[in-house]
Amino acid sequence: MNSQEAKQIVIDFFQHFCATNVDAALELLSEDVIWRVMGIEAKPPVTGSMDKAAVGQLILTVKQAIPAGLQLTPTGWTIEGDRIAVEMESYGKMTNQKIYNNHYHFLIKLSGDKIHEIKEYMDTYHCKLCFLQD
């Protein structure tokens, strides 16, 4: 797989994530995928590890909190073999009237044409303030 094909898998995954196309998003993940949100252990969406089923639940949780949809805008890419690093910025108006505007760095590893691992680095404090506090 070339770099453009690898990049397209990641683009497609996050487009499906934002559109709440759960089945299409999960189809791009390996059966044993692990999504790890880096930080001191708590619970998703702030920190911790998720398997494939939990990723599906995360998509629904985000949609419930941000009914108009979360926008994710890539701002930088680095691709080396089966490793894709992407910087992104999010934006969404939440049901609690807060604006969720976070900055991320994702390190994604592919296995064939499936996403096998996601490591997410973000402002966990901002996420906690928006998602876990009234």
N, C-alpha and C positions, 0 to 999 in steps of 0.2 A: 504494500500500500504506500502510495506517495504522500507527501505532506498535505497537499490540497485535499485528498480523500480523507485523511485523518482529521483535518480541520473541519471538513463538512459533517462528519459524524458528530462532532462536538456542537457545531452550530445547530444541526437538526435536533439533537437532544435538548438543548436549552430553548429552542423555539417551541418544541412540544411541551416542555416544562411550563413555559410562560402561558401557552394557550390551553393548559390543563388537558392536554391530550395524553392522559395517563398511559393507556395501552401502547401508544406509539413511542412515548418516552421510554417506557420499560423495555420495549423491544430492542432498544439500542444498548441495553445493559446486559452484561453476562449474568448467568444465574447466580454466581458467587460474588457479585460486585459488593464492594464496601465503599461507602461514602463517609468520610471522616471529617467532621467539622472540628478544626484544631482549636484548642483552648482548654481551660480547666474543665474537668468533667462536670456536666450538668445534664441537660436533656435537649434533644433537637427541638426547635431549630437553632438553639444557641451553640451547643457543643455536643460531641459524642459521635458514635458510629451508627450507621444505618445500613441494613441489608436492602435487597431489592424491594421487598414488600413495604418497608419503612419509607423508601424513597417515594413510592406511590402515595403513601399517606401524607408525606411532606407536601407533595404537589397539591393535594386536596386541602391541606391546612393553609397553605399560602393562598389558595383561591378563596377560601372562606374568609381569611383576614383581609384580602385585597381583591374584592369582587370584580373590579374593573380590569384586573390583570396586573401582574408584575412585569415591568419592563426591565430587561437585562441588555445592556449595551456593552459589547466588547470594546476595549480601548487599547489592547495590545496582545500580540501573539508571539510565542516562541515554540517551534516544533522541532523535535529531534527524535527520529525513529518513532517508537510507540508512545512517546511522552509529549503531551501537549500542555503548555502553560498558557493560560489566558487570564488577562486582567479584565474585570468587568465592573460596571456601575449599575446599581439597581435604582428603580424609582417606582413607587406605588402609593396610592392614598388608601389608608386602612379604614376598616369599619369603625375603629376607635378614634377616627379623625386625625391620627398621626400620619406623618409622611415618612415612609420607609425609603431611605436613600443611603444605601451602603456601598462600600467599595470592596472588591474581592480580588483574590488571586486564587485560581484553581489550578492544581496540578492533576492532570488526568492521564491515566495509563490505559492503553488499548491492548486487547488481546484479540488478534484478528480484526474483525470489523465490529467488535463490541467494546463498550467501556467496561473496564475491569476494576478500576480504582479511581476514586475522586478524593483529593485532599483539598479542603476549602479553608482559606484563611480570610478572615473578615473582621470587622469591628464588632466583636461579640457583645460589647456593652450596648451599642446602638440597637442591635438585634433584641437583646433582653429588654431594653426600655420600650421598644415598640410592640413586641409580641407577648411579653410575659408580665407586664405591669399595666395597671389601669391608669 
